[in-house]
């Protein structure tokens, strides 16, 4: 069974579709219950899998802990945790930044990963197997103007993933970080709050798709147990760095 956070859209949704095609049962977590239920129904009918739905805000420690306590028996079946929930709010110089946006970004991208990872680790350790996949970003390695807090949050995901590999060495648990560059999802719309501005981010080039990233995650998870993919960095061919992209007229 695979537990996916942020499963109601984007990379999380694409991961759910990919694992469902492999006949893996799912636990789908996100805030938007209606979208989760629509996804679960579609995947169940298309692939004959069981998809459990839980409307949980990854930022809310009490919600996550209550979920983990109430679903303890179900969670013993989980073999893979995909920490896909993530976002960025706002795009501004640090001196002009909105601290409320910072809180949302940090709570989602760091605390959400911590809360769900901590909830599953005792089960993984007891079972002597499990795979944690953290969705990072190239922004966690190479920052860019006005990216400040988002870049810092993804740098935290990178070092947390590395620290997990140290702490879990010898347990049989694998830890993978997937770090994409430009992906055409709801990311830019959430960040900028305007569809026209969001569309302009991807104008004139071919960005990665959510399916591109999901396929990479599935490939990593499907390596033999003795193989752990430490990190994969994905760029669109049209993007050379966080600040350099080729855009066609």
C-alpha positions in Angstrom: 0.0 0.0 0.0 1.2 3.5 -0.8 0.4 6.7 1.2 0.5 9.9 -0.8 0.2 13.4 0.6 -0.9 16.2 -1.6 -2.8 13.6 -3.7 -5.7 15.9 -4.8 -3.7 17.5 -7.7 -0.4 17.8 -9.5 2.4 15.4 -8.8 0.6 13.7 -6.0 -2.4 12.9 -8.2 -0.1 11.7 -11.0 1.7 9.4 -8.4 -1.7 8.0 -7.4 -2.5 7.2 -11.0 0.9 5.6 -11.6 0.7 3.3 -8.5 -2.9 2.4 -9.3 -1.8 1.2 -12.7 0.6 -1.1 -10.9 -2.4 -2.4 -8.8 -1.2 -0.9 -5.6 -3.8 0.0 -3.0 -3.6 3.7 -1.9 -4.1 6.0 1.0 -4.8 9.5 -0.4 -4.3 12.5 1.8 -5.0 16.2 1.1 -7.3 19.0 2.2 -9.7 18.9 -0.7 -11.9 15.9 0.1 -14.2 16.1 -2.9 -11.2 16.0 -5.3 -9.8 13.1 -3.4 -13.0 11.1 -3.6 -13.3 11.8 -7.3 -9.8 10.5 -7.8 -10.3 7.5 -5.6 -13.5 6.5 -7.4 -11.9 6.9 -10.8 -8.8 4.9 -9.9 -10.8 2.2 -8.2 -13.1 1.7 -11.2 -10.2 1.9 -13.7 -7.7 -0.4 -12.0 -9.6 -2.4 -9.4 -7.6 -1.1 -6.5 -8.7 0.1 -3.1 -8.2 3.8 -2.5 -8.8 5.2 1.0 -9.4 8.9 1.3 -8.5 11.1 4.3 -9.0 14.9 4.3 -6.0 15.9 6.4 -4.0 19.2 6.4 -0.4 18.2 6.6 0.4 21.4 8.4 -1.8 20.6 11.3 0.0 18.4 13.8 -3.2 17.4 15.7 -4.9 16.3 12.5 -2.0 14.2 11.5 -1.5 12.6 14.9 -5.3 11.9 15.1 -5.2 10.3 11.7 -2.2 8.2 12.6 -3.8 7.0 15.8 -7.2 6.3 14.4 -5.8 4.5 11.3 -3.0 2.6 13.0 -4.2 -0.8 11.7 -4.5 0.5 8.1 -1.1 2.1 8.2 0.6 -1.1 9.1 0.0 -2.1 5.4 1.9 0.9 4.1 5.1 0.1 2.3 5.7 3.5 0.6 5.2 7.1 1.8 5.3 9.8 -0.8 5.6 13.2 0.8 4.2 15.1 -2.2 2.3 17.9 -0.4 4.1 21.2 -1.0 3.7 24.8 -2.2 5.0 28.3 -2.4 3.0 31.4 -1.4 4.1 34.7 -2.8 7.1 35.7 -4.9 8.9 38.8 -3.5 12.2 40.1 -2.2 12.8 38.9 1.4 12.6 42.5 2.6 9.1 42.8 1.1 7.9 39.3 2.1 4.7 38.5 3.8 5.3 36.5 7.0 1.9 34.8 6.7 3.0 33.4 3.3 6.2 32.2 5.0 4.3 30.4 7.6 2.2 28.5 5.1 5.2 27.6 3.0 7.3 26.4 5.9 4.5 24.6 7.6 3.6 22.7 4.5 7.0 21.9 3.0 8.8 21.1 6.2 6.5 20.3 9.1 4.1 18.3 6.8 7.0 16.1 5.8 8.1 15.7 9.4 4.7 14.9 10.8 3.9 12.2 8.2 7.3 10.7 8.3 7.3 10.5 12.1 3.9 8.8 12.0 5.0 6.1 9.6 8.5 5.4 10.8 7.7 3.2 13.8 5.7 1.0 11.5 8.4 0.9 8.9 11.0 0.1 11.5 9.0 -2.7 13.0 8.3 -4.2 9.6 12.0 -3.7 8.7 11.0 -2.3 5.3 9.6 0.9 3.9 10.4 3.6 1.4 10.1 7.4 2.1 10.0 9.6 -1.0 10.3 13.3 -0.4 9.5 15.8 -3.1 12.3 18.3 -3.1 13.1 20.9 -5.7 16.1 22.2 -7.6 15.4 25.4 -5.6 16.7 23.6 -2.6 20.1 23.4 -4.3 20.3 26.5 -6.4 18.3 29.5 -5.2 16.9 32.2 -7.4 15.8 35.8 -7.0 12.7 36.2 -4.8 12.6 32.5 -4.1 14.1 33.0 -0.6 11.8 31.2 1.9 10.6 28.6 -0.6 14.2 27.8 -1.6 15.0 27.5 2.1 12.1 25.1 2.7 13.3 22.8 0.0 16.9 23.0 1.2 15.5 21.7 4.5 13.8 18.8 2.7 17.2 17.9 1.1 19.1 17.9 4.4 16.3 16.1 6.2 16.3 13.4 3.5 20.0 13.0 4.0 19.7 12.9 7.8 17.0 10.3 7.5 19.4 8.0 5.6 21.9 8.4 8.4 19.4 7.8 11.2 17.8 4.9 9.4 20.9 3.1 8.3 20.6 -0.6 9.1 16.8 -0.6 9.3 16.1 -1.6 5.7 14.2 1.6 5.1 15.0 3.5 1.9 14.9 7.3 1.5 14.7 9.1 -1.8 14.5 12.8 -2.7 13.1 13.7 -6.1 14.1 17.3 -7.1 12.3 18.7 -10.2 12.8 22.0 -11.8 9.9 23.7 -13.7 6.7 21.5 -13.6 3.4 22.6 -15.0 1.0 22.1 -12.1 -1.0 24.3 -9.9 2.2 25.4 -8.2 2.5 28.8 -10.0 -1.2 29.6 -9.6 -1.0 29.0 -5.9 2.2 31.1 -5.7 1.1 34.0 -7.8 -2.7 33.9 -7.3 -3.4 34.8 -10.9 -3.9 32.4 -13.8 -2.5 34.7 -16.4 0.7 35.2 -14.5 0.9 31.4 -13.8 0.6 30.7 -17.5 3.4 33.1 -18.3 5.8 31.1 -16.2 5.6 28.3 -18.7 5.2 30.4 -21.8 7.5 29.6 -24.8 9.0 26.4 -23.3 8.0 22.8 -22.6 8.1 22.3 -18.8 8.1 18.9 -17.0 4.6 17.4 -16.4 3.4 15.9 -13.2 3.4 12.6 -15.0 7.2 13.0 -15.8 7.9 13.4 -12.1 5.5 10.6 -11.1 7.2 8.2 -13.5 10.6 9.0 -11.9 9.2 8.4 -8.4 7.7 5.0 -9.5 11.0 4.0 -11.1 12.9 4.8 -7.9 10.4 2.8 -5.7 10.6 -0.2 -8.0 14.3 -0.7 -7.8 15.4 -3.9 -6.0 15.3 -3.6 -2.2 19.1 -3.4 -2.0 19.1 -0.4 -4.2 18.3 3.0 -2.8 18.1 6.0 -5.2 19.5 8.8 -3.1 18.3 11.7 -5.2 17.2 12.4 -8.8 17.3 16.0 -10.2 15.0 16.6 -13.2 15.1 19.6 -15.6 13.1 20.2 -18.7 15.4 20.3 -21.7 14.4 23.9 -22.2 15.7 24.8 -18.7 19.4 24.9 -18.0 19.3 26.3 -14.4 16.9 27.9 -12.0 17.5 31.3 -13.7 18.2 30.3 -17.4 15.5 29.0 -19.7 15.2 28.9 -23.5 11.9 30.4 -24.6 10.6 30.2 -28.1 8.8 33.2 -29.6 
